Amino acid sequence: MLKDLSPQSLFMGCLTAFVGFASSFAVVLAGLRAVGASEAQAASGLMALSITMGLCAIVVSFATRLPVSIAWSTPGAALLVATGAVTGGFPVAVGAFIICSVLIVIAGLFRPLGRAVASIPAPLANAMLAGVILGLCFAPVRAIAESPALGLPIVLAWIVVGAFNRLFAVPAALLAFVLVLIFGVDIPDGSFARLSQSLFAAPEFVLPAFSLTGLISIALPLFIVTMASQNIPGIAVLKVNDYKPVPGPLFAATGLFSLLAAPFGGHAVNLAAITAAMCAGPDAHADPKRRYWAAIIGGVGYVIFGLLAGGVTAFVSLAPAILIEAVAGLALVGAFSGSVVAAFREPETREAAAITFLVTASGVAFAGISGAFWGLVGGGLMMALSQGISRLRTKNKA
């Protein structure tokens, strides 16, 4: 294996870890806090996710010799933001994380369930994802409206750097956020001293609680979003780069590592798509058989970032919440635009996708169940009705 390691793969692995962590950790923190996590529990969740996804990438890439990049579920974290606190607090959310992890394992081991998830109409899955993300994507605009001096530098950094290289747009926004926090926010004396003392996060075990509300509002939508928006596209990225992964075992592996992270506040880890394209592409190495080292190095980087999650979380907590949401929203602009295009591409399913999108984006919960679930149900019923009427008309013409 060491003969396959190259400077090119080493650099790409380090870049993968930085981009994967820096581009969306704010979304994870916002999501965990939204469902009731304290600052310490959010730091623990971020640490658990980063370490487990790093270990999963190392183990899976080593075992398969494929550049399998792993990430936390960014759409899933955005879903948590949209869902908000549930009855029973964070323990119920952790119980939902555990159920989601078990479902992912089953989807990998039980082929019919895996096929059922894969058969969810892509327009509806993408419309649900777009609806979940929409609210967070408004945050950069709200940040500028509330405080132009603080919000505008972050957005401008994202725009200017993104015009040259979109890969570095979110890290640039994150750097601007750090500079704004240091020079533009009135930080109480002694904060940085306390920050150095909390550099390493302490794992916080959360005793899970299980409820029907948690199952329907968090576990099922989180499972669907993670599978449809992360795991399945992750397989597609590998196939595009001429690899032949076996999906079932990979899905099961991400579910098992998610199960390890859940009791400590982690919502889900999954196959990556964006960073997978970095590790599986020719920039990682000219020889496809040697690119797996990029994913392994990336996994090592995630573990290191995870160990420093306490300092990251404590530093971010010094900033106004709207600035954290602004960085998270900028990190999700690409995902939002891509999901919208995919949701409304086909004329035959646009109305169904629109219903899914609007119900999900409304943020309204019925019977204590989040709009993401009802959006998928409403869109599915509309699609079934449209297809039934179309078949009836065809039959009558015949």
PyMOL commands that set and color helices and strands:
alter all, ss='L'
color gray80, all
select helices_A, chain A and resi 2-4+7-22+25-34+39-64+74-83+90-109+111-118+122-137+139-146+148-164+166-184+191-197+212-240+247-264+274-280+288-290+292-307+309-316+321-331+333-343+347-362+371-397
alter helices_A, ss='H'
color red, helices_A
select strands_A, chain A and resi 70-72+269-271
alter strands_A, ss='S'
color yellow, strands_A
deselect
rebuild
show_as cartoon
